[in-house]
Amino acid sequence: MTHKVVLILVDGLGYETAVHHCGYLEGRVAAGRGRRRRMLAELPSMSRPLYHTIHTGLGPVAHGITSNDTVRTSDVPSVFSLARAAGRTTAAAAYSWFSELYVKAPFDAHADSLRHDTSADIQHGFYYVADSFPDGDLFNAASALLHGFAPDYLLVHPMGCDHLGHAHGGQSAAYRTNATKIDALIARFAPVWEARGHRVLVTADHGMNADGYHGGTKDDVRHVPFYDLGASPPDGDTDVSQLSVAPTVLDLMGLGVPSTMVAPSLA
């Protein structure tokens, strides 16, 4: 069965934090209306490289975006480019780095914060530049894109967990509380989007350590959740690869998976 897909990419949300503080997501799993997997993020565990990994099925060393300072557009097949090539509609409510990866670089906030361009890999985009941009406003923008353009693939990318994790640490009350607030936003929006025919997936790029940072190799920054709200359990703590996100999205959309993506689909 072919689906439209919403991917909620919660920046900086570690696996243990999700399991212990995202009650709606865990409730969906407990009720047999969602599946959770523990996912191992690629290295380096930094944002821009892993944004690209999630959408290309390639590790940073392979796709070449190896640091947050590597500013250029993608030159390999991605979920966005493959969907557009197949005549599907794409959209994103996301941090400006996604515009730089899949539309144009460098990002110009004056011209690029709101873009509608059917020739671009992300055809409909709302982009923010402040790490403190409110998660609730981001979900509202995403829902407006979904209702206005009915995208076949929609990326929703809130930054609050990452922002507060850097400010207060991955073991802080502020970080944990924001995870619960994100969970409440998903509880509010996911059923609406599902009712409009979208399969909702939730994951993260990386986790957060107690010092308020990520980039290394320990479990607290590499273990992230992967929830599929359209699949039934079993869930589990056996690691799956972050390289599987892109082929999973393409599989759900009924699109072919290119030879560059070798990890198995989780659908």
WOFEN-V79907 format. One record per pair of residues at least 6 apart in sequence whose C-alpha atoms are under 8 Angstrom apart, sorted by the first residue. I is the first residue (numbers start at 1). J is the second residue. D is the distance in Angstrom with one decimal. If there is no record, write none. Layout:
# WOFEN-V79907
i->I j->J d->D
i->I j->J d->D
This chain:
# WOFEN-V79907
i->1 j->252 d->7.5
i->1 j->254 d->7.3
i->2 j->252 d->5.9
i->2 j->253 d->5.1
i->2 j->254 d->5.0
i->3 j->152 d->7.7
i->3 j->197 d->7.3
i->3 j->198 d->6.4
i->3 j->199 d->6.3
i->3 j->252 d->5.5
i->3 j->253 d->4.9
i->3 j->254 d->7.3
i->4 j->151 d->7.4
i->4 j->152 d->4.5
i->4 j->153 d->6.0
i->4 j->197 d->6.6
i->4 j->198 d->4.7
i->4 j->199 d->6.0
i->4 j->252 d->7.6
i->4 j->253 d->6.0
i->5 j->152 d->6.1
i->5 j->153 d->5.0
i->5 j->154 d->6.4
i->5 j->198 d->5.2
i->5 j->199 d->4.7
i->5 j->200 d->6.0
i->5 j->201 d->7.5
i->5 j->249 d->6.9
i->5 j->252 d->7.3
i->5 j->253 d->6.9
i->6 j->153 d->5.9
i->6 j->154 d->4.7
i->6 j->155 d->6.0
i->6 j->156 d->7.2
i->6 j->198 d->6.3
i->6 j->199 d->6.1
i->6 j->200 d->4.8
i->6 j->201 d->6.2
i->7 j->153 d->7.7
i->7 j->154 d->6.3
i->7 j->155 d->5.0
i->7 j->156 d->6.1
i->7 j->200 d->6.1
i->7 j->201 d->4.8
i->7 j->202 d->5.8
i->7 j->203 d->7.6
i->8 j->155 d->6.1
i->8 j->156 d->4.6
i->8 j->157 d->6.0
i->8 j->158 d->7.9
i->8 j->200 d->7.4
i->8 j->201 d->6.1
i->8 j->202 d->4.7
i->8 j->203 d->6.4
i->9 j->155 d->7.2
i->9 j->156 d->6.0
i->9 j->157 d->4.9
i->9 j->158 d->6.9
i->9 j->202 d->6.0
i->9 j->203 d->5.1
i->9 j->204 d->5.0
i->9 j->205 d->6.9
i->10 j->157 d->5.9
i->10 j->158 d->5.5
i->10 j->159 d->6.7
i->10 j->161 d->7.3
i->10 j->202 d->7.3
i->10 j->203 d->6.2
i->10 j->204 d->4.8
i->10 j->205 d->7.2
i->11 j->47 d->7.7
i->11 j->157 d->6.9
i->11 j->158 d->6.2
i->11 j->159 d->5.2
i->11 j->160 d->7.4
i->11 j->161 d->6.2
i->11 j->162 d->5.4
i->11 j->204 d->5.4
i->11 j->205 d->5.8
i->11 j->206 d->7.0
i->12 j->159 d->7.6
i->12 j->161 d->5.6
i->12 j->162 d->4.4
i->12 j->165 d->7.4
i->12 j->204 d->6.2
i->12 j->205 d->6.3
i->12 j->206 d->5.1
i->12 j->207 d->4.7
i->12 j->208 d->5.9
i->13 j->161 d->6.2
i->13 j->162 d->7.1
i->13 j->179 d->7.2
i->13 j->203 d->7.9
i->13 j->204 d->5.6
i->13 j->205 d->7.6
i->13 j->206 d->6.5
i->13 j->207 d->5.0
i->13 j->208 d->7.0
i->13 j->224 d->6.6
i->13 j->225 d->7.8
i->14 j->204 d->7.3
i->14 j->206 d->6.5
i->14 j->207 d->3.8
i->14 j->208 d->6.2
i->14 j->220 d->6.5
i->14 j->221 d->6.7
i->14 j->222 d->7.7
i->14 j->223 d->6.1
i->14 j->224 d->4.8
i->14 j->225 d->6.9
i->15 j->38 d->6.7
i->15 j->207 d->7.1
i->15 j->220 d->7.8
i->15 j->223 d->5.3
i->15 j->224 d->4.1
i->15 j->225 d->4.8
i->16 j->223 d->8.0
i->16 j->224 d->7.9
i->17 j->176 d->6.6
i->17 j->179 d->7.2
i->18 j->179 d->6.9
i->18 j->225 d->6.8
i->19 j->26 d->6.6
i->19 j->225 d->8.0
i->21 j->176 d->6.7
i->21 j->177 d->7.7
i->21 j->179 d->6.4
i->21 j->180 d->5.5
i->22 j->179 d->6.4
i->22 j->180 d->5.2
i->22 j->182 d->7.9
i->22 j->183 d->5.2
i->23 j->180 d->7.3
i->23 j->183 d->6.9
i->24 j->183 d->6.1
i->24 j->184 d->7.0
i->24 j->186 d->7.9
i->24 j->187 d->6.1
i->25 j->34 d->7.7
i->25 j->183 d->6.8
i->25 j->187 d->7.8
i->25 j->227 d->7.6
i->28 j->34 d->5.1
i->28 j->35 d->7.9
i->28 j->229 d->7.2
i->29 j->35 d->5.4
i->29 j->36 d->6.7
i->29 j->229 d->8.0
i->29 j->232 d->7.3
i->29 j->233 d->6.5
i->29 j->235 d->7.6
i->32 j->232 d->5.2
i->32 j->233 d->5.9
i->33 j->229 d->6.2
i->33 j->230 d->6.7
i->33 j->231 d->6.5
i->33 j->232 d->5.4
i->33 j->233 d->7.6
i->34 j->227 d->6.7
i->34 j->228 d->5.5
i->34 j->229 d->4.1
i->34 j->230 d->5.8
i->34 j->231 d->5.0
i->34 j->232 d->5.0
i->34 j->233 d->6.4
i->35 j->227 d->5.5
i->35 j->228 d->5.2
i->35 j->229 d->6.4
i->35 j->230 d->7.8
i->35 j->231 d->5.5
i->35 j->232 d->5.3
i->35 j->233 d->4.8
i->35 j->234 d->6.5
i->35 j->235 d->5.4
i->36 j->225 d->6.9
i->36 j->226 d->5.7
i->36 j->227 d->4.5
i->36 j->228 d->6.6
i->36 j->233 d->7.4
i->36 j->234 d->7.8
i->36 j->235 d->4.8
i->36 j->236 d->6.7
i->37 j->225 d->6.1
i->37 j->226 d->5.1
i->37 j->227 d->6.5
i->37 j->235 d->5.7
i->37 j->236 d->5.6
i->37 j->237 d->6.3
i->37 j->238 d->7.3
i->37 j->239 d->7.2
i->37 j->240 d->7.0
i->38 j->223 d->6.5
i->38 j->224 d->6.1
i->38 j->225 d->5.1
i->38 j->226 d->6.2
i->38 j->236 d->6.8
i->38 j->237 d->5.2
i->38 j->238 d->6.2
i->38 j->239 d->5.1
i->38 j->240 d->6.3
i->39 j->222 d->7.9
i->39 j->223 d->5.7
i->39 j->224 d->5.2
i->39 j->225 d->5.7
i->39 j->226 d->6.2
i->39 j->239 d->5.2
i->39 j->240 d->4.8
i->39 j->241 d->5.6
i->39 j->242 d->5.9
i->40 j->222 d->5.5
i->40 j->223 d->5.0
i->40 j->224 d->6.4
i->40 j->239 d->5.9
i->40 j->240 d->6.1
i->40 j->241 d->5.3
i->40 j->242 d->5.8
i->41 j->50 d->7.7
i->41 j->205 d->6.8
i->41 j->206 d->6.1
i->41 j->221 d->7.9
i->41 j->222 d->4.7
i->41 j->223 d->6.3
i->41 j->224 d->6.8
i->41 j->241 d->7.0
i->41 j->242 d->5.3
i->42 j->50 d->7.0
i->42 j->53 d->7.7
i->42 j->59 d->6.1
i->42 j->60 d->7.4
i->42 j->222 d->7.2
i->42 j->241 d->8.0
i->42 j->242 d->6.5
i->42 j->243 d->7.8
i->43 j->59 d->7.2
i->43 j->60 d->6.8
i->43 j->215 d->7.5
i->43 j->216 d->7.5
i->43 j->217 d->7.3
i->44 j->50 d->8.0
i->44 j->60 d->7.2
i->44 j->66 d->7.1
i->44 j->67 d->7.6
i->44 j->215 d->5.4
i->44 j->216 d->6.4
i->44 j->217 d->7.7
i->45 j->205 d->7.7
i->45 j->206 d->5.9
i->45 j->214 d->6.2
i->45 j->215 d->4.1
i->45 j->216 d->6.0
i->45 j->217 d->7.3
i->45 j->221 d->6.7
i->45 j->222 d->6.5
i->46 j->67 d->6.8
i->46 j->68 d->6.8
i->46 j->205 d->7.7
i->46 j->206 d->7.0
i->46 j->214 d->6.6
i->46 j->215 d->5.1
i->47 j->68 d->6.5
i->47 j->205 d->6.3
i->47 j->206 d->7.2
i->48 j->65 d->7.1
i->48 j->66 d->7.9
i->48 j->67 d->6.6
i->48 j->68 d->5.1
i->48 j->97 d->6.9
i->49 j->60 d->5.5
i->49 j->65 d->5.0
i->49 j->66 d->5.4
i->49 j->67 d->5.9
i->49 j->68 d->6.7
i->50 j->59 d->7.8
i->50 j->60 d->7.1
i->50 j->205 d->5.6
i->50 j->206 d->7.7
i->51 j->98 d->7.6
i->51 j->205 d->6.5
i->52 j->58 d->7.8
i->52 j->60 d->7.7
i->52 j->63 d->7.8
i->52 j->65 d->7.3
i->52 j->74 d->8.0
i->52 j->101 d->7.5
i->53 j->59 d->5.5
i->53 j->60 d->6.4
i->53 j->63 d->7.6
i->53 j->242 d->7.5
i->53 j->243 d->6.6
i->54 j->205 d->7.6
i->54 j->242 d->6.5
i->54 j->243 d->6.5
i->54 j->244 d->7.9
i->54 j->245 d->5.7
i->54 j->246 d->5.8
i->55 j->78 d->5.3
i->55 j->79 d->5.3
i->55 j->80 d->7.5
i->55 j->245 d->7.2
i->55 j->246 d->5.1
i->56 j->76 d->7.2
i->56 j->77 d->6.2
i->56 j->78 d->4.5
i->56 j->79 d->6.5
i->56 j->243 d->7.7
i->56 j->246 d->5.8
i->56 j->261 d->7.1
i->57 j->78 d->7.9
i->57 j->242 d->7.5
i->57 j->243 d->4.3
i->57 j->244 d->6.3
i->57 j->245 d->6.8
i->57 j->246 d->5.3
i->57 j->247 d->6.9
i->57 j->260 d->7.4
i->57 j->261 d->5.1
i->57 j->262 d->7.4
i->57 j->263 d->7.1
i->58 j->243 d->6.1
i->58 j->260 d->7.3
i->58 j->261 d->6.7
i->59 j->243 d->7.1
i->60 j->66 d->5.2
i->63 j->76 d->7.1
i->65 j->71 d->7.9
i->71 j->100 d->6.9
i->71 j->101 d->7.6
i->71 j->105 d->6.8
i->71 j->106 d->7.0
i->72 j->100 d->6.2
i->72 j->101 d->6.1
i->72 j->104 d->7.7
i->72 j->105 d->5.6
i->72 j->106 d->7.3
i->73 j->100 d->5.6
i->73 j->101 d->4.2
i->73 j->102 d->5.6
i->73 j->103 d->6.9
i->73 j->104 d->6.2
i->73 j->105 d->6.2
i->74 j->101 d->5.3
i->74 j->102 d->6.0
i->77 j->258 d->7.7
i->77 j->260 d->7.7
i->78 j->246 d->7.6
i->79 j->246 d->6.2
i->79 j->249 d->7.4
i->79 j->250 d->6.7
i->80 j->90 d->6.4
i->80 j->102 d->7.5
i->80 j->121 d->5.2
i->80 j->122 d->6.1
i->80 j->153 d->7.8
i->81 j->121 d->4.9
i->81 j->122 d->7.9
i->82 j->255 d->8.0
i->83 j->89 d->7.0
i->83 j->90 d->7.1
i->83 j->153 d->7.7
i->83 j->250 d->8.0
i->83 j->255 d->7.5
i->84 j->90 d->6.8
i->84 j->121 d->6.0
i->86 j->255 d->7.7
i->88 j->151 d->7.5
i->88 j->152 d->5.9
i->88 j->153 d->7.9
i->89 j->123 d->6.8
i->89 j->149 d->8.0
i->89 j->150 d->7.6
i->89 j->151 d->4.8
i->89 j->152 d->5.2
i->89 j->153 d->6.6
i->90 j->121 d->7.2
i->90 j->122 d->5.3
i->90 j->123 d->5.4
i->90 j->124 d->6.5
i->90 j->151 d->5.2
i->90 j->152 d->6.0
i->90 j->153 d->4.9
i->90 j->154 d->6.0
i->91 j->122 d->5.4
i->91 j->123 d->5.8
i->91 j->124 d->4.5
i->91 j->125 d->5.5
i->91 j->145 d->7.0
i->91 j->146 d->7.9
i->91 j->151 d->6.0
i->91 j->153 d->6.3
i->91 j->154 d->4.8
i->91 j->155 d->6.4
i->92 j->122 d->6.8
i->92 j->124 d->6.5
i->92 j->125 d->4.9
i->92 j->126 d->6.3
i->92 j->127 d->7.8
i->92 j->142 d->7.0
i->92 j->145 d->7.8
i->92 j->154 d->5.4
i->92 j->155 d->4.5
i->92 j->156 d->6.1
i->92 j->157 d->7.9
i->93 j->125 d->5.9
i->93 j->126 d->4.7
i->93 j->127 d->5.9
i->93 j->138 d->6.6
i->93 j->139 d->7.8
i->93 j->141 d->6.4
i->93 j->142 d->5.1
i->93 j->145 d->7.9
i->93 j->154 d->7.9
i->93 j->155 d->6.2
i->93 j->156 d->5.2
i->93 j->157 d->6.2
i->94 j->125 d->7.7
i->94 j->126 d->6.4
i->94 j->127 d->5.1
i->94 j->128 d->6.5
i->94 j->138 d->7.7
i->94 j->155 d->7.1
i->94 j->156 d->6.0
i->94 j->157 d->4.7
i->94 j->158 d->6.9
i->95 j->127 d->5.3
i->95 j->128 d->5.1
i->95 j->129 d->6.1
i->95 j->157 d->6.8
i->95 j->158 d->7.9
i->95 j->159 d->7.7
i->96 j->107 d->6.7
i->96 j->113 d->7.6
i->96 j->127 d->5.0
i->96 j->128 d->5.5
i->96 j->129 d->5.6
i->97 j->107 d->7.6
i->98 j->127 d->8.0
i->99 j->105 d->7.3
i->99 j->107 d->6.8
i->99 j->112 d->7.8
i->99 j->122 d->7.8
i->99 j->125 d->7.9
i->99 j->127 d->7.2
i->100 j->106 d->5.9
i->100 j->107 d->5.8
i->102 j->120 d->7.5
i->102 j->121 d->5.9
i->102 j->122 d->6.4
i->103 j->120 d->5.8
i->103 j->121 d->6.3
i->103 j->122 d->6.4
i->109 j->129 d->7.6
i->112 j->127 d->7.5
i->113 j->125 d->7.5
i->113 j->126 d->5.7
i->113 j->127 d->4.8
i->113 j->128 d->6.5
i->114 j->124 d->7.8
i->114 j->125 d->5.7
i->114 j->126 d->4.8
i->114 j->127 d->6.4
i->115 j->123 d->7.5
i->115 j->124 d->5.8
i->115 j->125 d->5.2
i->115 j->126 d->6.7
i->116 j->123 d->5.6
i->116 j->124 d->4.6
i->116 j->125 d->6.5
i->117 j->123 d->4.9
i->117 j->124 d->6.5
i->118 j->124 d->7.6
i->124 j->145 d->7.3
i->124 j->149 d->7.8
i->125 j->145 d->8.0
i->126 j->141 d->7.1
i->126 j->142 d->7.8
i->131 j->159 d->6.1
i->131 j->160 d->7.2
i->131 j->163 d->5.9
i->132 j->159 d->7.2
i->132 j->160 d->6.4
i->132 j->163 d->6.4
i->133 j->159 d->7.2
i->133 j->160 d->7.4
i->134 j->158 d->7.9
i->134 j->160 d->7.0
i->135 j->158 d->5.3
i->135 j->159 d->6.8
i->135 j->160 d->6.1
i->135 j->182 d->7.3
i->136 j->185 d->6.9
i->138 j->156 d->7.7
i->138 j->157 d->7.6
i->138 j->158 d->6.4
i->139 j->156 d->7.1
i->139 j->158 d->7.7
i->139 j->185 d->7.4
i->139 j->189 d->7.7
i->142 j->154 d->7.8
i->142 j->155 d->7.9
i->142 j->156 d->6.1
i->143 j->189 d->7.7
i->143 j->193 d->7.9
i->145 j->151 d->7.7
i->146 j->154 d->7.3
i->146 j->193 d->7.9
i->152 j->253 d->7.7
i->160 j->178 d->6.7
i->161 j->175 d->5.8
i->161 j->178 d->5.9
i->161 j->179 d->6.3
i->162 j->208 d->7.5
i->164 j->174 d->6.3
i->164 j->175 d->5.4
i->164 j->178 d->7.8
i->165 j->172 d->7.5
i->165 j->174 d->7.6
i->165 j->175 d->5.2
i->165 j->208 d->6.4
i->165 j->212 d->5.2
i->165 j->213 d->7.4
i->166 j->208 d->7.8
i->166 j->211 d->7.8
i->166 j->212 d->4.2
i->166 j->213 d->5.8
i->167 j->212 d->6.5
i->168 j->174 d->6.8
i->168 j->175 d->7.1
i->168 j->211 d->7.9
i->168 j->212 d->6.2
i->169 j->175 d->7.0
i->169 j->208 d->7.2
i->169 j->209 d->6.5
i->169 j->210 d->4.8
i->169 j->211 d->5.1
i->169 j->212 d->3.7
i->169 j->213 d->7.3
i->170 j->176 d->7.7
i->170 j->207 d->8.0
i->170 j->208 d->4.9
i->170 j->209 d->5.0
i->170 j->210 d->4.5
i->170 j->211 d->6.9
i->170 j->212 d->5.6
i->170 j->213 d->7.9
i->171 j->209 d->7.4
i->171 j->210 d->5.2
i->172 j->210 d->7.7
i->190 j->200 d->6.7
i->193 j->199 d->8.0
i->193 j->200 d->7.8
i->194 j->200 d->6.9
i->199 j->228 d->7.9
i->199 j->229 d->7.0
i->199 j->230 d->5.8
i->200 j->228 d->6.4
i->200 j->229 d->5.6
i->200 j->230 d->6.7
i->201 j->226 d->7.3
i->201 j->227 d->5.6
i->201 j->228 d->4.7
i->201 j->229 d->6.1
i->201 j->230 d->8.0
i->202 j->225 d->7.5
i->202 j->226 d->5.7
i->202 j->227 d->5.0
i->202 j->228 d->6.6
i->203 j->224 d->6.8
i->203 j->225 d->5.3
i->203 j->226 d->4.5
i->203 j->227 d->6.4
i->204 j->224 d->5.8
i->204 j->225 d->6.6
i->204 j->226 d->7.5
i->205 j->224 d->7.3
i->206 j->214 d->7.4
i->206 j->221 d->5.5
i->206 j->222 d->5.7
i->206 j->223 d->7.0
i->206 j->224 d->6.1
i->207 j->214 d->6.9
i->207 j->220 d->5.8
i->207 j->221 d->4.0
i->207 j->222 d->6.0
i->207 j->223 d->6.5
i->207 j->224 d->6.1
i->208 j->214 d->5.5
i->208 j->220 d->6.1
i->208 j->221 d->5.0
i->209 j->220 d->5.7
i->209 j->221 d->6.1
i->214 j->221 d->5.6
i->215 j->221 d->7.1
i->216 j->222 d->8.0
i->231 j->267 d->7.7
i->241 j->263 d->7.3
i->243 j->261 d->7.6
i->243 j->262 d->7.9
i->243 j->263 d->5.7
i->244 j->263 d->5.1
i->244 j->264 d->5.6
i->244 j->265 d->5.5
i->244 j->266 d->6.6
i->245 j->265 d->7.2
i->245 j->266 d->7.6
i->246 j->261 d->7.7
i->247 j->257 d->6.0
i->247 j->261 d->6.6
i->247 j->263 d->7.2
i->247 j->264 d->6.8
i->247 j->265 d->5.2
i->248 j->264 d->7.6
i->248 j->265 d->4.3
i->248 j->266 d->5.4
i->248 j->267 d->5.6
i->250 j->256 d->6.7
i->250 j->257 d->6.4
i->251 j->257 d->7.2
i->251 j->265 d->6.8
i->251 j->267 d->7.0
i->252 j->267 d->6.6
